[in-house]
Amino acid sequence: QVQLVESGGGLVQPGGSLRLSCAASGGVFSILVLAWYRQVPGKQRELVAGISPGGNTNYADSVKGRFTISRNNAENTVYLQMNSLKPEDTAAYYCKGRPTFSSREYWGQGTQVTVSS
């Protein structure tokens, strides 16, 4: 059983930066395919960025060049560095993990990011 706990959300002005963290426990972190999703009320949860166990990354077009996903296997943590934030980035951000050998997905509880002046 993998537990994921996000942190780092908050209120930031447009153009600002935040770094989200997602700490994992209860599993073998190095074999997890990890991703950040976000959701606003009334809309579907959408993929923001993903990272494979080997470090390959992918991003939504809307965040390319502004967000960076990374992982630290020694610390069992995945990060999302968010720069040049826009009001449309406002959402609840969720961390997801899936072992490479399984279709089972594990989700964190989410952290709110609000971009507003």
C-alpha positions in Angstrom: 0.0 0.0 0.0 1.5 3.3 -1.1 0.7 6.5 0.7 1.2 9.8 -1.0 1.2 13.2 0.8 1.4 16.5 -1.1 2.6 19.8 0.3 3.7 23.2 -0.9 0.5 24.7 -2.2 -0.6 28.2 -1.4 -1.5 31.6 -2.7 0.9 33.2 -5.2 0.7 36.2 -7.5 0.7 35.9 -11.3 4.3 35.4 -12.5 5.4 33.9 -9.2 6.7 30.4 -8.4 5.8 27.5 -6.2 7.3 24.1 -5.6 5.0 21.2 -4.8 6.3 18.1 -3.1 4.8 14.6 -2.8 6.3 12.3 -0.3 5.7 8.6 -0.7 5.7 5.8 1.8 4.7 2.1 2.0 6.1 1.0 -1.3 9.2 0.8 -3.5 9.5 4.4 -4.7 12.0 3.8 -7.4 9.5 1.6 -9.4 6.7 4.1 -9.3 5.5 5.9 -12.4 4.6 9.3 -10.9 2.5 12.2 -12.1 0.9 15.4 -11.1 -2.7 16.1 -12.0 -4.8 19.1 -11.3 -8.6 19.7 -11.0 -10.8 22.7 -10.8 -14.4 22.4 -9.6 -16.8 21.2 -12.3 -14.0 20.0 -14.6 -12.2 16.7 -15.1 -8.9 16.1 -13.5 -6.1 16.7 -16.0 -2.6 15.5 -16.3 0.0 18.2 -15.7 3.3 16.2 -15.8 4.6 12.7 -15.5 7.9 11.1 -14.8 9.0 7.4 -15.3 11.2 5.4 -13.0 14.0 6.1 -15.4 13.4 9.9 -15.4 11.6 10.3 -18.7 9.2 13.2 -18.4 6.1 14.4 -20.2 4.1 17.6 -19.8 0.7 19.1 -20.8 1.1 21.7 -23.5 -0.3 24.3 -21.2 2.6 24.0 -18.8 5.6 23.2 -21.1 8.5 25.5 -20.5 7.0 26.7 -17.1 6.7 23.6 -15.0 9.4 21.0 -14.2 8.7 17.5 -12.7 11.6 15.7 -10.9 12.0 12.9 -8.5 14.5 12.1 -5.7 14.5 8.3 -5.1 16.7 8.7 -2.1 14.1 10.9 -0.4 11.0 9.1 -1.8 9.7 12.4 -3.1 8.5 13.8 -6.4 8.5 17.5 -7.1 6.7 19.9 -9.3 8.5 23.2 -9.8 6.0 25.8 -11.1 7.3 29.1 -12.6 5.6 31.9 -14.4 2.3 31.0 -12.8 -0.9 32.2 -14.3 -4.4 32.5 -12.9 -5.5 29.6 -15.0 -3.1 27.4 -13.1 -5.3 27.7 -10.1 -6.5 24.3 -9.1 -6.2 21.5 -6.6 -3.0 19.6 -7.5 -2.8 15.8 -6.9 0.1 13.4 -6.9 -0.4 9.9 -8.4 1.8 6.9 -8.3 1.5 3.6 -10.1 4.0 0.6 -9.8 5.4 -0.2 -13.2 4.1 -3.8 -12.9 0.6 -2.9 -11.8 -2.4 -1.0 -13.0 -3.3 0.0 -9.5 -3.1 3.7 -8.9 -2.5 5.6 -5.7 -3.5 9.2 -5.1 -2.6 11.8 -2.6 -5.2 14.1 -0.9 -4.3 17.1 -3.0 -2.9 20.6 -2.3 -4.5 23.8 -3.4 -2.7 26.3 -5.6 -4.3 29.7 -6.1 -2.7 32.2 -8.5 -4.2 35.7 -7.9 -3.2 39.3 -7.4 
